[in-house]
């Protein structure tokens, strides 16, 4: 007779396709650690049931390479056809395994959670009224408990799960909730977008969010709680006073019966009870338990059990690797980690936890014990080892991990190296860099170099409050630069004008030209699409361009000439001055080495403008735009033209405009630049016309993007439009 435990194993293996039976690379879910994790039991509890299932020809085992589990082959399990038939005939809950509703995002992979029925009922009751924060000590089973809540809630609502870490900001969390779906970045816009949603939004490990990002996350949570129908569930090691709008629920130790169930059916109940009581009914402590371990006489200190029993059995080299892992800030891809070749051992011992098949980190209980046993000198030495390791890795997140460890092992090198790369921030996760620099300030004080780095990162992230906070720690050119940047993004044009001469004073001719072109472009774009350019604005732009000294610019002169020509052509077309526009095109065509894409770009803009005037038909301009955009190498330039056509179509052919808008590349796909920010601003403005149900949210996001681009006038116009809607 097949036991309940065996049926659970069969049901778990049945989820995986037959095609895996011949695959070289297989998912971790069908290895012993993966099965145990999914079923919520200790690994030793599976030995006898697996052996009996194999003997009955209901499963078979083989050796295969587990994805993310190191280079060595490991033992994995498959259900047989006989096993599938037996399950279908005997498992009364079989249907639920076939029709389970998925949770969006990255929830833990656990099929069954033991116990906690009363706690679950209480929390479901709370969620009828307000959002929830579930707290408890590391390893007590908070994530598994919340997952069990969500498994009930997901039958009626969409549940979205995000796991936070040290580098997470609020937008990282939102991106995990909504995956590839594009949401606004501005918090107010997000809340407007979600105001009619009744989704369940989970943030796991919210306690890990850094001081640098916690305020904005707190703002998001507060606004969502007060302005929408969503319910939030936050999971934290401690009950936080930061989230006042949530009801706190502390999760205590698991009940005796459920703990015994985790240890399996094949050990005498009296022995199981002894083990459970000795380990303080602590779920993670139970999962770390091995039959060969001596259990502690008292449950008073789980930490001592980890230190004296679990870790004490490791070799000195393995202990060193544990120390290394304990100082990693976030989950990492297994194949790029410092323990890549030993990952299978640590997995077998349940010393690490996984996010899918590829990413892992040290179990929190293990990590905390390891960290607490290190002196400051030992920590610094480990950070040096890890910095050297990540320096030569090329995986996603390697650069951020490198700078994290460098900041804690060699501050002077950290400042100099990051300063050299600060102008290539599009290559980095700026949320991570912001955390790393802010942590460095908290550890070392707000010295000028760190304050300047933090301000530059804040500029990239459009966080004026951070720049303003750091002004007091800056002086000289750095202070002037950041004052100017702040005036730009806050739309204080008069202040920009008054500072301009001083800003340009120490710059090279090329740097001056780029600054002046940026200001001219901002001034030109500071208007709603299809608006003409006033004489006053045109004169202002001309004043900027006249200050550019082309004679003093070296090999970059041609690119500056092209940039100037593009600005002048845009002015001409905006004012329907096609004669001047044609002259500019002809002048640029005479530049022998100029990219053909630029000429095609100008010709296409002109054709769109002529359609607006009625001198070209819809078919003519459609064919012209589509054909020309295919020839333009610069994708952002091509999409910007297509968006311009959509903006024009809104005037007389809304349905075609909607169709073509839905074909545009979304702004989050482009690397951040002044041009991409303006594209994003225009895209969201068009979005507000296409999707009227979220018009206010889209308008607000467009407003914030125009403000980020330094276009204060159009931002003010949109703000007035939003107030009118209200």
N, C-alpha and C positions, 0 to 999 in steps of 0.2 A: 504493500500500500504506500502511495506517495503522500508524504506529509505536507502540511501547509507551507513549511519553510521551503520544501522542494518545489512546490507549485509556484511560489513567489520567484524562485530562481528561473524556472521555466518561462514564466510570464516576462521576466526581465530580458532574457535571451531572445525571446520570441519577437521583441521589438526590432531586432536587428536583421537585415536581409540575408537571404541565403548566399548572395554574391560574396559576402565576407569570408565564406568558408574556404575560398581559394585565393584570397587576397594576401599579398605579402605585408602590406601596411594595413593595420586594423585599428579601430577605435579602442581607447583605453577602457570604455564601458564594459567590454567583455573579458577583461583581465580580472584576476582575483581582487585587486584593490578597487577597480571600477564597479564590480558587482556588489562588493561589500558597501561601498559608498552609496550606491543607488538604492540598496535595500535598507540602509541605515543600521547595519549590524557590524560587530567586530569581525575581523577577517577569519579568526580561528573558528568562528561559528559556522563557517561555510565548508570546512574541510570534510566533515562527515556527509552532509547533504549532497555535496558535489560528487563525492566518491560513490554514493548510492545511486545517484542519477546516471553516472557514467556506467556503473555495473548493470543497470537496467536498460542500457542503450537509449536513454532519453536525451543524453548530451554526449558530446565527445570533446576531447581536448587536443591541442596541437601547439607547436611553437610558431610564433610569428613576431614580426616587428610591430611594436605598439607605437603609434604616432605620438611624437613628443616624449617618448619614454626611454630615450637613449639609443645607443647603437646595438645593444644586445637584444637577441630574441627573447621573448617571454612567453610563458604559458597562458593560453587563452582558451575560451570555451564557446562551443556552438550548440544550439539545440538541433536535434535530429528530426527527420520527418515523423518518426514515431513519437518524439517528444511534443511536436506541434499538435498532432492528433490527440494525444493524451491530455494536453492542456485544454484543448477545445472541448473535450468530453467531460472534464472534471473540474475546471476552474469556473466557478459560478460568476466570478468577477472578470472573466475574460474580455467581455465587451468593452469594459472601461479602458482596457489597455489599447484597444483599437481606435477608440473615439476620443481620446483625451484632447482637451483644448490646450493649445500651447500658450505659455506666457511669453510676451514679447520682451526681448532684451537678453540678459545673461543671468537667469536664476540658477541656483545650485541644482545639480542633477540628482534628485532623490525621489524614489518611487513611492516610499511609504515612511511615514513618521510615526514613531511610537508614542502613545500616551497623549497628555496635555489636552484632553477633551474639555475639561472645565475651563482651562485657560483660553482655549480656542473660542468657546461659547461666549466668554466674557469679552474678548477682544472683538468678536463679530458684533456684539451688542454695542460696544463703544463706537465702532465704525459706522453704525447707523446714524450716529449723531455728529461725529467729528473725526478728524484725523488722529493718527496714533503714533507714539514712539515706543518701541519695544527695546528695553535695556536689559543688561545682564552681563556677567563676567565672561571673559573669553572662553569659547568652547562649550558653553552651557546649552547651545542648540538654538540660538536666536534665529538664525537664517532658516534652519529647518522648520522651526515653529511658524515663522511668517510664511514660508512656502506652503505649509499645510493650510493656513488661512486662505492663501491665494488660490489653492487648488479648489476650494469651495467657491470663492468669489468669482473665479474665471468662468464659471458656468453661466453667469448672468452679465458680467462686465468684462471689459478689456483690462487686463493686468499688464503693467509695464514695469520691468525690473532693471535697476541700474546699481552697479557696485562702485562705490567711491574708493579713492585711494589718496595718498599724500599729494598727488599732482592734479587732482580733479578740481575743476571749477564748476559753476552751475551749468555752463553750456556743455561740458563734457557729460554731465549727468543726463541732461535733456537729450543729447545725441544718442545715448544708450537706450533711453526710453523709446525714441521714435525712429531709431536706426537711420535709414536712408531718406526718411521724410524730412523736408526742409521746414524748419520752424524759425521764427524771428529770433534774433539774438537779444534784443532789448527786453528786459524783464517785464515791463508794463505791456509790451506788445505780445509777449508769450501768454500772459494772463488773459489778455483780451481774446486771444486765439482759443484758449482752452476754457473760456468762461461757461460754455454750454456742455462741456465734456463731463461725463461721469466715470472716467477711467480711474482705476486704482494705480497709483504711482508709488513704487517702492524705491527707497534709497538704502542700500545695505552698506554697513561700515561708515556711516555718516560721521562717526567720531574721528575718522582719519583725515577729513578735509582740513587743510592747513589754515592757519590764522589769516594768511593772505587772502583766501577765498571764502572764508566762512560768512563774512558779512553779507556778500551778495547772495549766497545760498540761503541765508536766513531771510533775506528780503524776498526771494522767490517763494520760499515755503510759506511765509506769512501772507503774501499777496494771494497765492493759490488757495490757501485755507479760507481767506475772507472774500474772494471775488469769484469763486468758481464752484462747480459741483463735484470736482475731483476729491478723492480721498487719498491722502498721503499716508504711507507707512514707513517710518524711519527706523532703522536698526542701529543701535549704538551700544558701546560697552558701558557707558554710564548714562544716567538720567541727566540730560542737559537742560540747563535753564535758558538756552538760546532759542528754543522753539516753544514759545509760550502758548501758541494756538493749538498745540497737540496734547492729547491725553497721554500721560505716562503710564506704562505698564511694565513692571519689573518681572523678568522671568527667573524663577528660582530653580533649584535642583530638580531633576526628573524623578518621578515616583519610582518606587522600588520595583514594582511589577514590570514597568516598561523598560527599566534598566536591565532587568533579568532577561527580558525578551531580546535585547540587543546582543546578549552573550550566547544566544542560540538555545536550541532545545535539547542538545545532546550532552549537557553537563548537569549534574545533580543540582536541583533547585537550591539546596542548602549551601552548596559551594558557590553558586552564582550570587546568592544573597550576601555571602561573606565578602566576595570580591567587590560587589556594588557598594556595600556599606563602607568598606575600607577605602574606596575611591570617592567617597562623598557624593554618590549619585551624580557624578559629573560625566556627561556624555562623551566629551573628548578624551578625558582620562580613561574611560572604558575602551574607546577605540584605539588608544595607544597600548592597551593591555595585551600582553602576550602570555600564553600558558606557562612559559618558563620563568616568568617574572615572580619575584617575591612581592606580594602586595603589602602595603604599609599596615601597621597595626592600628593606626588611627586615621580618620578621614579629615583631620584638622588642617592638613596642609597639602593640597594638590601640587603646589609648586615644588615642595620637597620631593614628592613622588617623581615628578618629571626630572628633577635634577639628579636625584640619587639612584633612580631605577632606570628610567627610560634612556637618559643620556649617558649614564655611567657605563652602559654596556657597549658603547661605541668605541671604535679605535681612536687614537689621537688624531689621525688624519681626518677621520669622519667628524670629530668634534671641531676641528679647524674649519671644515667646510660648513658646518652648522653656524659657526661664528660669522663666517663670510655671508652666508645667506641671511642671517638675522639683521644685518645692516642694509640690506637692499630696500629701497623705498617703496617699490611697487612690484606687482606681478611681472614676471619676465617670461619670454619664450624659452622653453626648456632647452632647445638645441643651442642657444646662445649663452646660457647661464654658465657660471663658473663651475657648476657641478654636473655639466652635461653628460659626462661619461659615467657618473655615479647615480644618476637620477632614478634608475630602476630600484636600487637599494633603498633610497630614501622614501620612494613611493611605497615599496613593500612594507616598510616600517610605519607607514602612515604619518610621517614627519612633515609632509608637505600637503598643501591643499591646492586644488586645480580649478581653473576656469576653462571648461572645454578640454580638448586634448592637448593643447599647445602651451598654455600659460599656467604658471604655478607660482607659489610663494611658500615660505615656511609657515607651519601652523602657528597661530598667534601665541598660544600657550608656550610652545617651544621657543619662539622668537623672544618673548618677554623674559624668559629665564636666561637665555643666552646673553641678551643685552645687559641684564642686570649684573652678570658676572664679569663684565669687561671693565677694565680701568680706562681712563681717558686716553692714555698712551696706547693701549691695545686697540681701542676704537680707531684712533688716527691711523695706526698701522694697517688695520683691515681696510679702511677707506682708501688708503694708498694702493693696496692690492687690487681692490675692486675698480678703482680709477684706471689702473694699468690694463685691467681685463677689458673694460668697456671701450677703451680708446681704440682697440683694434677690431671691435665688432662693427658690423655694418647693418645690423637689424634695426627695425623701427624702435625708437626709444633709446637706442644705444648712446646717442649724443647727450640726451638729457640725463641718463644714468651716469655718464662720465662726468658731466659738470656737477652733478649732485655730490659725487664722491670726492671730486677735486676740491670743491668748496669746503669740505671737511678735513682735507688732508694737506692742502697747500693753497692758502687764501690768495697770496700774491699772484701765483700762476693762474688761479681761477679768474681773478679780475682782469689780468692782461689778456688771457686767451678769449674770454667772453667778450671783452671790449673789441677785439679784432673781428669777431664774428657777429657783432650786434647789428650790422647792416644787412645781414642775411637771415633775419628772423623768420622769414617764410619757410626756412628749412627746419624750424623747431616747433615743438609744442610750447607755445608761449605761456600756457597755464602752468606747465612744469617749470619753465625758467623763472616765471614770476614767483613761484613758491620757493625755489632754490635761492634766489637773490634776497627775498624777504627773510627767509630763515637765516641767511648770512648776516643780514642787518641786525636781526634779533640777537644773534650770538656775538657779533663783533662791534655793534654800535653803528649808527648811520653815518659812516665816513663818506666823504664826498664821492669817491669813485663808485661805491655801492649805490648811493642815492642817485647818481647820474645813470647808472645801468638800470635801476628800477624805473626811473622816469622814461628812459628810452623804450623799455618793454611796455610800460603803461601807454605810451604814445601808440605803439603798434596795436594794442588791445582797446584803444579808445576808452581810457580810464582817467579822465581829467582830474578827479579827486586825488589820485595817487601822485600825479605830477605836482599838483598844488601843495600837497603835504611835504614833498621833498625839496621845494624851492628854498626853504630856510637852510638846507644843508649844502647848497650849491653856491658857487661864486664864479666870477669872470665870464668867459665865453659860454661855459656850460649853463650858467644861470640865465644868461641872455637868450640862449637857444631855446631853453625850456619855457621861458616866459613868452617867447614868440610863438612856439608850438601851442601853448595853452591858449593864447589869444586867437590863433587860427581856428582851433577846433571848438572854441566857444563862440566863434562868430564875431569877435570884437575887432572889426576891420580898422577902425580908427587907431586902436592900440598897435595893430600890425604895422600900419603906415608910419606911426611915430617911431617904431623900433627898427624899421627896415634898414636905414642907413648904418646903424650900429651892427645889425646882424650881418650885413654884406661886407663890413669894413675889413675883416681879416680873412675873407674867403678868396680862393683863387678865381680867376676869370671863369673857369668852367663851373665851379661851385656856385658863383654868382648867377651865371646863366641858368643853371638848373633851378635855383631858388626862384628866380624871376619868372621862368616858364611855368613853374608850379603855381605861383600866385596868379599869373595871367589865366591859366587853365581854370583855376578855382573861380575866378571872377567871371569867366565866360560861362561856366557851367552852373553858376548860381542863379538859375532861372528855371521855370517849369518847361518841360519839353514843348516844342513848337512856338515858344515865345521868341520874339525878335530881340535883338541886342540894341539897347538904347545908345544914343550918342554919348551920354555920360559914361556908360560902362565901356563903350568902345574906346573912348579917350583914355580911360584908366588903364585898359589893357595895353594900349599903345605906349603909354608912359613906362610901363614895366618893360616892354620889349625894347624900347629905345635905350635902356640902360645896359643892354647886353653888348659887350665889346667883342665882336667876332674876330677881330684882328689878333687879340691876345689868346684866343683859344686854339689849341693845337689840333691833333688828329681827330678830336671829337667835334670839330667845327661843323661837319656835314650833318650830324645828328641834331645839332642845335638849330641849323638852318631848316631842316625838315620839321622840327617841332614848331618853330615860328610860323612856317608856311601853313601847317595844319590848323593852327589857331586862327590865322588870318582867313583861311578858306572857310572855316566854320562861321566866322562873323559874316562873311559875304553871303553864304548860303542861307543863314538865319534871317538875313534882311532881303532875301530874294535878289541879290546882286550877282546874277549868273555871269555877267561879263567879267567882273573882277575874279570870280571863282575860276573861270576858264583860263584867265591869264596866269593865275597861280599854278594851275595844273600844267600848263605849257612850260612855265618857268621850271617847275620841278622835273618835268620830263627831259629837260636839257641837262640835268645832272646825270652824268653817265652811269654811275654806280648805284643809283637809288633803287630800292626794292620796288618791283612792279606792283606788289600788294598795296603799297601806299597810294599809287595812282588809281588803281582799281577802287580802293576805298573812297577816294574823293569823288570819282565819277559816280559811284553808287549813291553817295549822300546827295549828290546833285539830282540824280534821277528821282529819288524819293521826294525831294523838295518840289520837283516839277509835278509829280503826281498830286501833291497837296494843292497845287495851284490849278490842277485840271488840265495840264498840257500833256500828260501821259496817262494812258489807260491803266486799269488795274492789272490786266494780263501782261501788258508791256513791262511795267515796273516789277511785277512778281517774277517774271522770267529773268529780268535783268539782275535783280537782287540775288536770286537763287544761283544763277550761273556765276556771278562775280564772287559771291561769298565762298564758293567752292575753290576759287583760285587764290584766296587770301590765306597765307600761311599762318598768320597770327589768329588763333581761335577766338580770343577775347575781342579783337578788332572786328572779326566777322560777326560774332554774336551781337556786338554792340550795334552794328548796322541792321541786323534783323530786328532787334528791339526797337530801333528808330522807325523801321517800317511799321511795326505793330503800333507804336505811338501815333503815327499818322493815320493808320487804319481806324483807330478809335473814333475818328471824326465822322466817318461815313459808312463804315462796314464793320460793325462790332462783331459779327459772327466770324468773319475771316480773321479779325484781330485776335479773337479768343483762340481759334484753331492754331494760328501761328505762334501765339504766346506759349501755348502748351508744348511747342516743339523746341523752345529755347533751352539752352543749357542753364541750369540753376547757378546762381552766383557763388554758392559755397564750393563749387568745383574749380574756381580760379584762385591762384595764389594772390594773397593780399597785396594790393598796390593802390595808388591813388585812382588809377583808371578802373580797377575792379570794384573799388568802393562806390564810385559813381555809377557803374553798371548796376551794382546791387541796389542802390537808391532808386534808380529808374525802374528796375525789375519789380521791386516791391510796390512802386506806385502803379505800374501796369497791373500787377496782381490784384490790387484793390478794386480795379475796374472789372477784372475778369471774374473774381470770386466775391460777390457782393456780401455774402454771409460773414466773411471775415474782413470786410473793407476797413473797419476802424483799426484793427490790429495791423493790417498791411500798411495803412497810411502812417501809423505810428512808427513802424519799422523803417519805412522810407524816410520819414522825417529824421530819425536818428542817424541813418546812413548819410543823408545829405549834410547833417551837422558834423558827422565824422569826417566828411570830405571837405569841410571848411566852407560849405555853402549855406551860410546863415540866413540869407534872404528867402531862399526857397523853403528852408526849414520853417521859417516864421509863417510863410503862406500856408504850408501844410498844417501847422499847428492851429491856425485860424480855421481851416477847413474842418479839422477834427472837432473843434469846439462848436462849430455850426451844426455838425451831425448830432452832437450831444443834445 
